[in-house]
Structures are given as structure tokens and as C-alpha cells.
């Protein structure tokens, strides 16, 4: 029984990653047509595409009434993004952090994280709270695209490097199909595995699901760093964290109010602390080098050990 559940979890994860890859390729092709900068692409188009797995997993978790899995997946993914993905990317290439990312997007990331904790630790996330998160996300996206229009990149792409509209639509449809089918397999079988092993859904969500659904962000940022595209690498991390809090959890709370009672102080502390730590390290010389990256990765591994020993 356990083996079957694990097989379906792996299959679901594969479908989610494949769907996210198709969706991200199509979204990036659209962005290229309008000459949007790498940082803005990372903050918006790529961040949304790579964060769709978290959204779908949290959405289906909310539908089945699994608040611990829905919220735990988002918190675990954001911790993974800030510590492990940034750390791994900086090991490939030390990341220079732009002033826009350092003094605008990082503080916003910290702010929305604190807001989630404040709202959730009172009586959970209500439908009104969820609506507020969605509206904040809409405002952030509107402002970011306004910034993009004011700061267009001068990079031009050859005609043969721009995806056709027909292919873009096909990729979007295929990506959405893979995301929905894979997320359903992931959530149902992860919950069943947690019950079989006698562990909480929160632990499964923060570890297995969070790392699994964050693989698109991991692959995108590390590859961007390898290609020397620092803005895309860090923009993907920050944009994904903002998207996860505001849009992944917002609609879920509107559909069904979410409780955060199952989360521990360690979960919440690391959730806030991971983005604060990233900000503090980036403030020093405006870059995340290999030593800082190794520190971030060690901090994530320490959290996993703490999680499994509590």
C-alpha cells in the first residue's frame, strides 16, 4: 500500500513539474514579445509559472479540508525558496542583488509573510482575509507591470527564438492539464501516506510536498545563475514567495477558511526568519556569495532536522 502511494506521489510530482515547465516556457515567450527585464520576468511571469504547483496543491488541499497541508505546503515552500534555492544558486554564481530587489521586493516579501502570520494566528484565514490577500496581489502585479513598462529592456530576440502564438496557447493548455492532474494525485496520496505512516499532514506538507512543488523554482533559479542571469534567479525566488502567500493561499481561504492551529512556533519562526535572514545577508555588499549561500543551505537542513526531531 505504501509503495503504491509513493509511486502515485512521484507520478503526480512528475506531472506537476512537466506542467509547470510547459506553462513557464509559454509565459516567458509572451514576456519576451514585450521586452520585459529579467528581474521583472522573474518576479512575475516565471514566478507565477513555477509557483503553480504550490497553488494547485494548496487549492486541492483546501477543497478536501486539509488546512495543515494547504498552509504547511506554502510555508515549507517559501522556506525552501529563501534558504535552499537562493543558497544553491549562489553556489553556482555569486548573486548581485539589484537595488530594486533589495529595497523594494525583499521588504515586500517580509511584509506579506508577517501579514500572513498576523492574520492566520488570530482565528485562521477567513474568507475576508483571503480576499484581502488576492487584492494585495493584484495591486502588486499592477505596480510591477507599470514598473516594467517604465524600464523596458533593450534586448531583442531573433524571430526564430520567439514562440508562435499557437504554440503558446498549446503549452498553456498542456501545462494547466498537467498541473491539475498532478496536484490531485500529489495531495490525495500524500494525505493517505501520512495516515498510513502515522505522521501529521503538516510534516508531509512542509517536507515532501514543499520540496517537491518547489523543484520548478529550484531548476529555474539554478539554471539562471549558471547562465549568468542573476536578476532572473533572485527575482524568481522573491516573486514565488510573494505569489505563494498572496495568491496561492488567498483564493484557498476564500473557498474555505484555513486554520493555522497545526503549525508550530518553529514553523512560523523559520517562515519569517528565512526571508529576514536573506535580506540581512543581501544588505552586506549587496550580494549573496558562496559562503553566505552555504550558510543559507545549512540553515534549511537544520530546520529539517529540527522538524523531524520535535
Secondary structure, 3 states (H helix, E strand, C coil): CHHHHHHHHHHHHHHHHHHHHHHHHHHHHHHHHCCCCHHHHHHHHHHHHHHHHHHHHHHHHHHCCCHHHHHHHHHHHHHHHHHHHHHHHHHHCCEECCHHHHHHHHHHHHHHHHHHHHHHHHHCECHHHHHHHHHHHHHHHHHHHHHHHHCCCCCCCCHHHCCCHHHHHHHHHHHHHHHHHHHHHHHHHHHHHHHHHCCCHHHHHHHHHHHHHCHHHHHHHHHHHHCCCHHHHHHHHHHHHHHHHHHHHHHHHHHCCECCCCCCHHHHHHHHHHHHHHHHHHHCCCEECHHHHHHHHHHHHHHHHHHHHC
